[in-house]
């Protein structure tokens, strides 16, 4: 599968990373190199092989439904770029 | 004092030969004098270190039983969250991030009253094999400052090699403990997936990431593992299994131990001089009574391609949290929310991190999931099965840690794949979740070579025993870069 310029623009949007016009060609080349490497996977015969998500096939543990964490909102918001009245501030979303 | 091992420092503190304050001052002084050359530290926590050293000395003086690492200075890779101390992950994105909590690994060292000298440099978000992707500049290899220290835990490895810290924490997603250990001539252990808590360890690829120690000797790794390994309910993938004392069996004999040597690890890509050093190490173990046989790991060649689907896919999901809203970098004067995200992430991440996020987004995007992600997860099982079959015949698997010794800065050029292939022998272990180690086994053109030991799940104690026995009859681990010891 070869990657196109339009793919890069779409990926930049999906990943929310602005890619400047002059960097698109370089990004296209380096992503092309990586995808050429991973395309070697296509040669592997994986018929009937179950995908492996956890090396020891472990599953999520359950825990009692009890409150264990204290409220540390002030500490968490102290490191935020912008807050007001306990809320995180972002540019206006709704006009 | 700086040329002593962790075990010797622990003994020196216990016997009163020196105090923790003296020891800590000595290492802080070395860091201040020498680290301008190596750039191994991002943050040095001098005053905090001296305070905890004084507290450790008081604890010892009180006569209470103390942990063997009480008062012993160590360094943390700047990927482990430290409450009140900037944790950057070597990224501009987190240059201003001061965590409101400690990683479990950090808590474990606090509980042992170990002293933290500072936070070590690394590849940005642990993505790299040369430390060249750090926002704080590359780390220099103490054996040859024109060469890379390896990555991503290059700062931790260089700090230990240059005797700026006797041991350090590190993490390994595709070789990030073992490869820098090999390139810097020290010992490193990546434990079984789930053995060390990942809570508070900034995530790169969650199904592969594992914390572990870097130190000079296997004995020191065992002392570090006794602190690092723990069951942690806060990490849902941490395994609820008893943690052994990793020092107990170090002195056991290794007669009759079955060692497998994978023929695929000695292919055309391996530097012939590296191969010679590794073969010599294996012969040394044969002299100690180990039984050596050739084995095959037929799907080894697919580990790098599978990794570069799975790791970027997980990274693209994990790194979506860096959005300029709750903490970390935010771009100036965002026009709207989309602009805030797009520019914050464009400014905050370096090129390699962006590349991996984009590759991950591609592999997970509609229409490509089955061809890439699902396929890679199937291949991952094939790679694991290779090891499962091998461990029916042998107890340990030995080979080179990496194909070449330390390479010069900038030598891998523009194609990222050239760098990725430096991890060709270490990645399979992460995909399978197995423990892996690297110990020094010789030199090529004056630069260190690493011997890789891969064990079965939870066989860290036996691996450390094997490495310790090797280090009883060889002195590669005692060698120091010129002018250091």
Interface residues (C-beta under 8 A of the other chain):
Chain A: X1 X3 X7 X8 X10 X11 X12 X14 X15 X16 X17 X18 X19 X20 X27 X29 X30 X31 X33 X34 X35 X36 X37 X38 X39 X40 X41 X42 X44 X46 X49 X50 X51 X52 X53 X54 X55 X56 X58 X60 X61 X63 X72 X75 X76 X78 X79 X80 X81 X82 X88 X90 X91 X92 X93
Chain B: X96 X97 X98 X100 X193 X194 X207 X233 X236 X237 X239 X240 X299 X301 X302 X304 X305 X306 X308 X309 X312 X316 X320 X323 X324 X325 X326 X327 X328 X330 X334 X335 X336 X337 X338 X339 X340 X341 X342 X343 X345 X346 X349 X354 X355 X357 X358 X359 X361 X362 X363 X365 X368 X371 X372 X374 X375 X376 X377 X378 X379 X380 X381 X382 X384 X414 X415 X416 X417 X420 X431 X432 X433 X434 X457
